[in-house]
Amino acid sequence: MTGYKYTSWDNQLTVDHPEFYEGDSTGKFTPPLGTDWTDVIQLDWSQKGLQDYMINAMAFWVRLG
């Protein structure tokens, strides 16, 4: 899936849906793979819930015009 691959650490999804994020072996969020970026964390696009969440968010904005 293409699109946003990461969010900020203070995104509300980190609280409401931590399963939407990649984690290391201890379960801690991780930065985007292959980067040294410390200000963002990697989304886990294998999560069907994340895919549905993003589709619904995009549909909201499309309907809004």
N, C-alpha and C positions, 0 to 999 in steps of 0.2 A: 504494500500500500504506500502510496506517495503522500506528500503533504508534510505537515508539521511533524518533526521527529523528536521534539523536545519541548519542555516548558520551563518556566522559572521555578525555583525552589519554593516560592510562596504561592504558587497556583493552588486554588482551592481543591483541585482534583487530588493533590497529594494527601489531603485529609479525608475527602469523601470517597475516593477510589484509589488507594495506594497500589492496588493490583494492576492499575493501568501503566505502571512504570517498571522499567528494568531494574534489577537489583543484583548486588554482588552475592557472594556465598553466605554472607551474614544477613542478607535481606535489606541492606542499605541501598538507597537510590544511587544510580551511577550516572556520570556525565555521558554525553553522546560518544559512541564507540569511535575510536581512532582520533579523539581530540584530547586536548588538555584543558578544555573549558570547565570551569568550576562554578559558573553562574547559572547553568541550566542542567536539567536531568532528562535522561532518555525515556521516551515513551515506549511501551511494549505493544506494538501493533498486532501481535499474535492474539491479543485479548479481544474476543468478539464484543465484549461490553464497551471497550474503547472505540472500536469501529462504529458501533451503533450510536454511541454518544456523539461522535464527530459528525456522522451523517445527519443526526437530528439537529445539531448546532448549525450546520451549513444550511439545512432546509429552512430553519427559522429565519436566517438572514435572507435567503432567496424569497421566501414568502413576504418578508418585510419590504422587499423591492430594492 
